[in-house]
Amino acid sequence: MSTVAPASVERTASKTETRIAAYQMTEYLERIGVEVIFGLCGHTIIALLDALGRSRIRFISTRHEQVAAHAADGYARASGKPGVLLTHLGPGLTNACTGVANAALDSIPMVVIAGDVPSHYYGRHPHQEVNLHQDADQFQIYRPFCKRVYRVDRADDLPRILERAFHLAQTGRPGPVLVDVPMDIFSADLPGHSFQKTPAEIARPTLDNETVERVVAALANAERPVLYAGGGVLSARATTELAALAEALELPVAHTLMGKGCLREDHPLLLGQSGFWGTPISNEKCRTADLILAVGTRLAEANSSSWDPRFTFSIPPTRLMHIDADAAEIGRNYQTELGVVADVKLALAALAAAARRTTHRSRGRLRDEISAGRQAFAANWDHQWSSNQFPMRPERILSELRKAVPDDGFIVTDVGWNKNGVSQQFPITVPGTFITPSGLATMGFGPAAVLGVKMAQPHRAAVSLIGDGGFSANPSVIATAMEAELPVVWLVMDNAGFGTIAGLESMHYGWDFGCMFERCGQPYRVDYAAMARACGANGVMIESADQLGPALRDALASTLPTVIQAPMENVPTPTPGHWNINDIYRKGH
Ligand SMILES: Cc1ncc(C[n+]2csc(CCOP(=O)(O)OP(=O)(O)O)c2C)c(N)n1
């Protein structure tokens, strides 16, 4: 993070003078470039809030800590800087847990600052402490998914731990770090200028020449190579380098969910997403490849068709080379011929430079095959893009959205048709504009993450495309957007239920018990548009398909946040790949 001018709360202090930790800490956060903190108050953190309120750092106060965590996550994705989250102890920290875990599983840099009980009450089970079977141990709840969980036991340790937290959150494979602060430590005296050490600038690891030559030669000589891109390519801002490598060696490019946007949608070498919700041409080219170079991915279950060799990857006989920031990801599910731990951007740049000097095998009619494969699959839904049906076809909702949102606008999805449909069918041309929860696939991410996205990029459009299940998980986002003056748009695909799971249950068990919204046996619809109006925001209920386009354009031009509710038929997204859960369900008595 860049260093900024001295903080507005900062004042001169001699080396011997002491000052309260919370104020010094806030100055430090300003100095290392923190511009916004998302969170929710509690008695353990008001000392820090007082300091924040007097600083240049914006505090976005949410109505639920999960919302704050997703917003911090969205901010990190759209800004490239770590998200910062501030929570109260106990219920505040546990409420935020899902959001922080979601960020962790998508490798999003985040620093979580949590208040805790006064340190002198450890062991006495004070108010709101999580202490039933272990004293003073709330930070352990975050251990399985955080890169590091720190509890600050002495005020003197706070500066060192904060520097470590920002360093660790951003380096190697990024992720959240927890700094758990007993409330008395915020109020402790520390010598002036205690917060001196800032996170080091890190020189990123690249490939040695020998490895570059080996990988490029293998790709150039392969008969049916595939370049496979994960979210690591986008988070490393390495899409130009990826395209250069693909074009130099004429490599078809398949990608994961988080890799969507790695190549322009109209690029002739783009195969599309692999796996369960992928495209047939992508699955076929991956399955029949003789060599795959996977970059910035963990070859996760959904994109690998549950690692079943009949559908997406057949490794071996396909040879696999794998570049990733995290050594732990290499070789986990597949026999790997060569693993490379390197910075994805530098690695792809080095490979592309060498590739330009290399002649490769003829790829025959590869571009024609890709084009024909993509067109054949798109023919399944192309005609629905102009459907006037009401309740609307989901594809028509996508087409209106694509027409209304500028190419550099953000589409922030949740889970459900929105995520699966966009990743499969929606053209993304500007890298990083598709933001989605992948690893934890948290329902409730999209409506909240869009707040952080808009905060990070206030001059670009930010639309959260979500289901009615995901939206109603935490509609307090509307009030937060109003308070924070963030004119985001929520486009709610309303099928009166948890449609994706209802579809799965119907397919296997013949009904959708427990998955639809009902009252007295009838579909139960909530007027989310009216809820938005009750918050002082714009709320639009769509009553015919042709109303959606104008409604979206109005919403994007408005200075207020807008909820657009589009009643929609519950139809499944096509699933060209495989998911092992479908082998597990058994109907009986
Ligand atoms: C927090 C959480 N709970 C449950 C799930 C399981 N889940 C996956 S998709 C889905 C349905 C989402 O419903 P909705 O937002 O209305 O979108 P739709 O499927 O109807 O498109 C659920 C419940 C989840 N991913 N996250």
The ligand as an SDF file (V2000), in Angstrom:
LIG
                    3D

 26 27  0  0  0  0  0  0  0  0999 V2000
  -25.2060  -19.0850    3.0980 C   0  0  0  0  0  0  0  0  0  0  0  0
  -25.6240  -20.1420    2.1440 C   0  0  0  0  0  0  0  0  0  0  0  0
  -26.6580  -20.9650    2.4600 N   0  0  0  0  0  0  0  0  0  0  0  0
  -27.0730  -21.9000    1.5830 C   0  0  0  0  0  0  0  0  0  0  0  0
  -26.4570  -22.0500    0.3720 C   0  0  0  0  0  0  0  0  0  0  0  0
  -26.9280  -23.1270   -0.6120 C   0  0  0  0  0  0  0  0  0  0  0  0
  -27.4880  -22.4930   -1.8130 N   0  0  0  0  0  0  0  0  0  0  0  0
  -26.8580  -22.4710   -2.9970 C   0  0  0  0  0  0  0  0  0  0  0  0
  -27.7330  -21.7540   -4.2080 S   0  0  0  0  0  0  0  0  0  0  0  0
  -29.0060  -21.4420   -3.1610 C   0  0  0  0  0  0  0  0  0  0  0  0
  -30.2620  -20.7770   -3.6480 C   0  0  0  0  0  0  0  0  0  0  0  0
  -30.1100  -19.3250   -3.8810 C   0  0  0  0  0  0  0  0  0  0  0  0
  -31.3860  -18.7960   -4.0980 O   0  0  0  0  0  0  0  0  0  0  0  0
  -31.5800  -17.4170   -4.8380 P   0  0  0  0  0  0  0  0  0  0  0  0
  -30.6670  -16.4150   -4.2680 O   0  0  0  0  0  0  0  0  0  0  0  0
  -33.0030  -17.0570   -4.8300 O   0  0  0  0  0  0  0  0  0  0  0  0
  -31.0680  -17.6980   -6.3160 O   0  0  0  0  0  0  0  0  0  0  0  0
  -31.6670  -18.7520   -7.3710 P   0  0  0  0  0  0  0  0  0  0  0  0
  -31.0620  -20.0770   -7.0430 O   0  0  0  0  0  0  0  0  0  0  0  0
  -33.1570  -18.7550   -7.1980 O   0  0  0  0  0  0  0  0  0  0  0  0
  -31.2290  -18.2630   -8.7000 O   0  0  0  0  0  0  0  0  0  0  0  0
  -28.7410  -21.9230   -1.8750 C   0  0  0  0  0  0  0  0  0  0  0  0
  -29.6770  -21.8380   -0.7410 C   0  0  0  0  0  0  0  0  0  0  0  0
  -25.3680  -21.1960    0.0940 C   0  0  0  0  0  0  0  0  0  0  0  0
  -24.6780  -21.2860   -1.0380 N   0  0  0  0  0  0  0  0  0  0  0  0
  -24.9980  -20.2450    0.9780 N   0  0  0  0  0  0  0  0  0  0  0  0
  1  2  1  0
  2  3  1  0
  2 26  2  0
  3  4  2  0
  4  5  1  0
  5  6  1  0
  5 24  2  0
  6  7  1  0
  7  8  2  0
  7 22  1  0
  8  9  1  0
  9 10  1  0
 10 11  1  0
 10 22  2  0
 11 12  1  0
 12 13  1  0
 13 14  1  0
 14 15  2  0
 14 16  1  0
 14 17  1  0
 17 18  1  0
 18 19  2  0
 18 20  1  0
 18 21  1  0
 22 23  1  0
 24 25  1  0
 24 26  1  0
M  CHG  1   7   1
M  END
$$$$
